[in-house]
Amino acid sequence: MTFGVPPPKTLPRNPLNIPGFSPILPPAAPEERTT
């Protein structure tokens, strides 16, 4: 059930607000910012 699909969705959104999480998803930050 909670294999790890819901957590990854909340992670990419957190890095945008937290600069410390940016390093975790470098390619996800610029892609989400452009949207």
C-alpha positions in Angstrom: 0.0 0.0 0.0 2.5 2.6 1.1 5.4 1.4 -1.0 6.8 4.9 -1.4 4.6 6.5 -4.1 2.9 9.1 -1.9 6.2 10.2 -0.1 8.1 11.0 -3.4 5.2 13.2 -4.4 5.5 15.3 -1.2 9.3 15.3 -1.4 9.6 17.2 -4.7 7.2 19.8 -3.4 9.2 20.3 -0.1 12.5 21.0 -1.8 10.9 23.9 -3.6 10.2 25.5 -0.2 13.3 24.2 1.5 16.7 25.0 0.0 18.2 22.1 2.0 16.1 19.6 0.1 17.1 21.0 -3.2 20.3 18.9 -3.4 18.1 15.8 -3.1 16.2 16.5 -6.3 18.2 18.9 -8.5 16.5 18.0 -11.8 13.1 18.2 -10.1 13.5 21.7 -8.8 14.1 23.5 -12.2 11.3 21.4 -13.8 8.7 22.2 -11.2 9.8 25.8 -11.1 9.1 26.2 -14.9 5.6 24.9 -14.5 
